[in-house]
């Protein structure tokens, strides 16, 4: 079973990587491959304890900010049939990153630009 000290250690490593990484995608890759697998079971356990059921949703609408981690984590937690990502011109380059790291099939992935 995952414990919070393990996640805390991984988070500290990730924060350090955010400051020192030579490759720009290294922190995101670390987050998705190391932290998320540890974090998701805890989030699911908490959800089940609070709501006495597993998360089951047909769709997810998510806002893409300047980092894709929250969209990826939300998708991996909920595992919806379809996802719509709302983004700005500045964040559209992250759409493929979300799709790749969340392992979203093309037929389930939709996105819409939001203009301020």
RAFEN-V294710 format. One line per field, one symbol per residue. ss: DSSP state (H for helix, E for strand, - for the rest). phi: phi as a letter, one per 30 degrees, with the letter a starting at -180 (. if undefined). A space follows every 10 residues. Layout:
# RAFEN-V294710
ss->???
phi->???
This chain:
# RAFEN-V294710
ss->---HHHHHHH HHHHHHHHHH -----HHHHH HHHHHHHHHH HHHHHHHHHH H-------EE EEE-----HH HHHHHHHH-- -EEEEEE-HH HHHHHHHHHH HH---HHHEE EEE---
phi->.dbddddddd dddddddedc ddcddddddd edccdeddde dddddddddd chaddbbdbb cbcccdbded ddddddddhd dbbcccbced cddddddeed ddhcdedccb bbdccd
